[in-house]
Every structure is written in structure tokens, then in C-alpha cells.
Amino acid sequence: MRDENLQFIYRLKREGIKYDLSTMREFDLHFGSPHKEFKSVHITGSNGKGSVSNMIFNVLRLKGKTGLYTSPHLVDFNERIFLQDRRISDEEIEHYIDLYRDYINNGRINKRNPTFFEVTTEMAFQFYRDQKAEYASIEVGLGGRLDATNILTPIVSVITRISYEHTDRLGTTLEEIAREKGGIIKQGIPVVTGEDKPEPLKAIKRIAELRSSIYLNSYEYTKVSGIKVNDTGSRIWITTPTEEYKIDLKLIGNFQVDNARTTITALESIDENISRKEVEKGLSNARWPGRMDVVRTNPLVILDSSHNPSAAQTLSRSIREIYQKKPLLVVGMLSDKDHFSYLHNISTCADDIILTTPEEPERKVDPEILKPMAEKTFRNVMVIPDPIEAYKEAIKESDFVVVTGSMYLVGAISRYLGEDMSPFRK
């Protein structure tokens, strides 16, 4: 791919985030409203939205040609846009950038040009239309109500677990954050949630009621009749009012059981004639790089993209429950995160930590700033600014290493290790 083409849209990041859907609607309309040409499932949430998007994709791709749109990428831009068994090619990306270039430049005159995320979203929608996709599993970028993806009218809206995040943009209470995420609920379209806390549920239920949407809660709709969790995944028996599933889930962690329940509830809410065997096979095929992802066994190395306090708590709990020893953590964080709460929560599974730097130039946090916070909860704290050197030191010092704190740190290590970023098992 020509570097100047990719840099052209990367520079649009400097235009910032626009909390207004009008520019995206105009952009999409100009190129023929491609989002109307395939059936979509729209997924938001604070934790689990990527995993649920992935699971839904892996089931629907057994029914017909299906896209998966997620963000950010870990290693290569192309990871954001998958279709069936491949990711968008360099040549296809260049085609769409060339197609959009004049529109973007003309829009700059009146400060109405699309942002980086609006361009990548439109690219995904147009790619799926051009490739005649039947379905697409679409993950929200940020929030929901004013996210570029929210021009969709999906066949079901999905809201995973909600926690405190981006409070400067989404609100300072769980109810306010839930209202922003509940903005993806459309008139008369079913909404499924994997949330169980009263505050966000109140907001989600209210929006569903106002928009005459069928409301389904995965904790009420499904029951887990049996579960076996180990260091390779889970065997789960899940029952619904209409079906019984036996699932061999190769995604590690108890939290993935909850994500599977949300996925099943969403799939049963739509009229697409999806069989029990297709659900079982699709969930078994699901693979989500950088999420409780075992990339080495000797030494044991796990990459996990958790970056907020709630996700840190979930990761720590899973490590304690599945493994019989404490890992050496390698952690790097971005500036817009709750650093102290994250470090406090993740410290419940480890005594030792190496602080390093994510590969995100604008929002990376100097690990020296994190050091005083980490020293309050960890026994041993080391600072190695270079992420690759931090990883090398960790695997030299310990036979169990967990790299976490930011997708941009996990991406750097994934790139160094040459990891496969495919969202399915081959």
C-alpha cells in the first residue's frame, strides 16, 4: 500500500472526534448509502463488545457472506474490516481512499470533511456493499448515540456490559453512559443487553420502551446449566426458551461465558433461521486476538487489551481462577484512562509489574508517571520505556507473563511476535 494514501486518512485524526452525525450522513449519502445494502447487527458497550461482535460474525458467516467491522486495529489497519474469510486488501483500501480524496478535501473548505473514523466506517460499509455481503457485525467506536456507525438501522442492537469510561464525553454516571450507548436502539428494532447493574438497565429499558423495541436481557433469557472452564477455554451448556446449546468455546475466561450468552440471545432475537449447530460451530470457531490471548506456552505469555478498571478486575479474576500462580505484568496505558483504579484492580492477580509505553504517540503515558501509583499496590515495580525491551525482560525474568493496559501495547507486542490477527480459527 502506498504510504501517502494511508497517511492521508491517518492525518484526519487531527480533525478530532465530531459529536454530530450530520457529516457522516452526508458522506454516506454522497456515496449511495451503502449501509442500507446489507443486514447489520450493531454492538456497543464498555466491555465485551469486541468479543460479542466477533462471536456474532462467526455464526452469521455460516449463513451467508458476512462482514466484521471493529476498532482500533492491533497491528495493521486492514484488521478493522473483515469479510467472510479475509480482511480488506491494501489495493481495496487504496481504491476507496482515492475515491474519497476529493470529497474530503472539498469538505475541508467548510470544515465539513469526515473524520478518520467516519472514513473508515464508510469504507467498511461500501466494501461490504461492493462485495455483496448479506450480513455485517458492526462494533461501535465510541459511545453509541453519536458514533459514526449509528446511521445504521440494524436487525438487532446489542449492548454489552457498561462501566465508567470516557466520562468527559459520555457522562459521569453509569446511567448517563448507558443513555449514550442506548442511543443505538432504533424504533421497533429489538435490543439485547448483557448488563445486570440497576443503573444502566434503567436507562436501557426506558429507551427501549420509548422506541417500542423488544427488550431482552441475556441473564434473564438464558441459563447456564453447566460450565467447565480451563486454560484452553470453556465447555458451556446454555439453555434458552427454545433451544439447548453445548458449546466448546476456545476463548479463555469466565467473562466469555457471559459474552456467549449475550450472543445467543441476540441471534435468537432475529428471524434468520439460524440452527443450533450453526451457533455451536460459530462460537467454537471464534478467535479474538489480544483478548486473554495465549500467544506462547513456554514461557506462558498472555496478551489482553483490558484498559479500564472494570476490565482489569475481570482479567485479574480470570487469571486467579484459571492459573495457579501469579504472573509478571507488563503494563502501558493511555492518558485518558483511570490509571490508579486500573493498577489497583489488576494488582489483585500479581505482585510484580514492568511499566512501559504503548505505541500511541498522542495519548501515551510516560511510565514514570505511573510508577508512584503502582508502588502503592505492587511489591516490585520496574520501568522500561521501550515496549519490546520490556517484553524481552519479562520473559527472561518469569515463566508467566501478562501484557495488558492498552490495545496499543498489545498491538506492539503482537507485531513483534508476528501473531495472526484473524478473528476465526483456521
Secondary structure as the mmCIF struct_conf table of DSSP 4:
data_model
#
loop_
_struct_conf.conf_type_id
_struct_conf.id
_struct_conf.beg_label_comp_id
_struct_conf.beg_label_asym_id
_struct_conf.beg_label_seq_id
_struct_conf.end_label_comp_id
_struct_conf.end_label_asym_id
_struct_conf.end_label_seq_id
HELX_RH_AL_P HELX_RH_AL_P1 ASP A 3 TYR A 10
HELX_RH_3T_P HELX_RH_3T_P1 ARG A 11 GLU A 15
BEND BEND1 LEU A 21 LEU A 21
HELX_RH_AL_P HELX_RH_AL_P2 SER A 22 HIS A 30
TURN_TY1_P TURN_TY1_P1 PHE A 31 GLY A 32
HELX_RH_3T_P HELX_RH_3T_P2 PRO A 34 GLU A 37
BEND BEND2 PHE A 38 PHE A 38
STRN STRN1 LYS A 39 THR A 44
BEND BEND3 SER A 46 SER A 46
STRN STRN2 ASN A 47 ASN A 47
BEND BEND4 GLY A 48 GLY A 48
HELX_RH_AL_P HELX_RH_AL_P3 LYS A 49 LEU A 60
TURN_TY1_P TURN_TY1_P2 ARG A 61 LYS A 63
BEND BEND5 GLY A 64 GLY A 64
STRN STRN3 THR A 66 TYR A 69
BEND BEND6 SER A 71 PRO A 72
BEND BEND7 LEU A 74 VAL A 75
HELX_RH_3T_P HELX_RH_3T_P3 PHE A 77 ARG A 80
STRN STRN4 ILE A 81 LEU A 83
TURN_TY1_P TURN_TY1_P3 GLN A 84 ASP A 85
STRN STRN5 ARG A 86 ARG A 87
HELX_LH_PP_P HELX_LH_PP_P1 ILE A 88 SER A 89
HELX_RH_AL_P HELX_RH_AL_P4 ASP A 90 ILE A 109
TURN_TY1_P TURN_TY1_P4 ASN A 110 LYS A 111
HELX_RH_AL_P HELX_RH_AL_P5 PHE A 116 ASP A 130
TURN_TY1_P TURN_TY1_P5 GLN A 131 LYS A 132
BEND BEND8 GLU A 134 GLU A 134
STRN STRN6 TYR A 135 GLU A 139
BEND BEND9 GLY A 141 GLY A 144
TURN_TY1_P TURN_TY1_P6 ARG A 145 LEU A 146
BEND BEND10 ASP A 147 ASP A 147
HELX_RH_3T_P HELX_RH_3T_P4 ALA A 148 ILE A 151
BEND BEND11 ILE A 155 ILE A 155
STRN STRN7 VAL A 156 ILE A 159
STRN STRN8 ARG A 161 ARG A 161
BEND BEND12 TYR A 164 TYR A 164
HELX_RH_AL_P HELX_RH_AL_P6 THR A 167 LEU A 170
BEND BEND13 THR A 172 THR A 173
HELX_RH_AL_P HELX_RH_AL_P7 LEU A 174 LYS A 181
HELX_RH_3T_P HELX_RH_3T_P5 GLY A 182 ILE A 184
TURN_TY1_P TURN_TY1_P7 GLN A 187 GLY A 188
STRN STRN9 VAL A 191 THR A 193
HELX_RH_AL_P HELX_RH_AL_P8 PRO A 198 LEU A 210
TURN_TY1_P TURN_TY1_P8 ARG A 211 SER A 212
STRN STRN10 TYR A 215 ASN A 217
HELX_RH_AL_P HELX_RH_AL_P9 SER A 218 TYR A 221
STRN STRN11 LYS A 223 ASN A 230
TURN_TY1_P TURN_TY1_P9 ASP A 231 THR A 232
STRN STRN12 GLY A 233 THR A 239
BEND BEND14 PRO A 241 THR A 242
STRN STRN13 GLU A 244 LEU A 249
BEND BEND15 LEU A 251 LEU A 251
BEND BEND16 GLY A 253 GLY A 253
TURN_TY1_P TURN_TY1_P10 ASN A 254 ASN A 254
HELX_RH_AL_P HELX_RH_AL_P10 PHE A 255 GLU A 268
TURN_TY1_P TURN_TY1_P11 SER A 269 SER A 269
BEND BEND17 ILE A 270 ILE A 270
BEND BEND18 GLU A 272 GLU A 272
HELX_RH_AL_P HELX_RH_AL_P11 ARG A 276 ASN A 285
STRN STRN14 ALA A 286 ALA A 286
TURN_TY1_P TURN_TY1_P12 PRO A 289 GLY A 290
BEND BEND19 ARG A 291 MET A 292
STRN STRN15 ASP A 293 THR A 297
TURN_TY1_P TURN_TY1_P13 ASN A 298 PRO A 299
STRN STRN16 LEU A 300 LEU A 303
BEND BEND20 ASN A 308 ASN A 308
HELX_RH_AL_P HELX_RH_AL_P12 PRO A 309 ILE A 322
BEND BEND21 GLN A 324 LYS A 325
HELX_LH_PP_P HELX_LH_PP_P2 LYS A 326 PRO A 327
STRN STRN17 LEU A 328 VAL A 331
STRN STRN18 LEU A 334 LEU A 334
TURN_TY1_P TURN_TY1_P14 SER A 335 ASP A 336
BEND BEND22 LYS A 337 LYS A 337
HELX_RH_AL_P HELX_RH_AL_P13 HIS A 339 ILE A 346
HELX_RH_3T_P HELX_RH_3T_P6 SER A 347 CYS A 349
BEND BEND23 ASP A 351 ASP A 351
STRN STRN19 ASP A 352 LEU A 355
BEND BEND24 GLU A 359 GLU A 359
TURN_TY1_P TURN_TY1_P15 PRO A 361 ARG A 363
STRN STRN20 LYS A 364 LYS A 364
HELX_RH_AL_P HELX_RH_AL_P14 PRO A 367 ALA A 374
TURN_TY1_P TURN_TY1_P16 GLU A 375 THR A 377
BEND BEND25 ARG A 379 ARG A 379
STRN STRN21 ASN A 380 VAL A 383
BEND BEND26 ASP A 386 ASP A 386
HELX_RH_AL_P HELX_RH_AL_P15 PRO A 387 GLU A 397
BEND BEND27 ASP A 399 ASP A 399
STRN STRN22 PHE A 400 THR A 404
BEND BEND28 GLY A 405 GLY A 405
HELX_RH_AL_P HELX_RH_AL_P16 MET A 407 LEU A 417
TURN_TY1_P TURN_TY1_P17 GLY A 418 GLY A 418
BEND BEND29 PRO A 423 PRO A 423
STRN STRN23 PHE A 424 PHE A 424
#
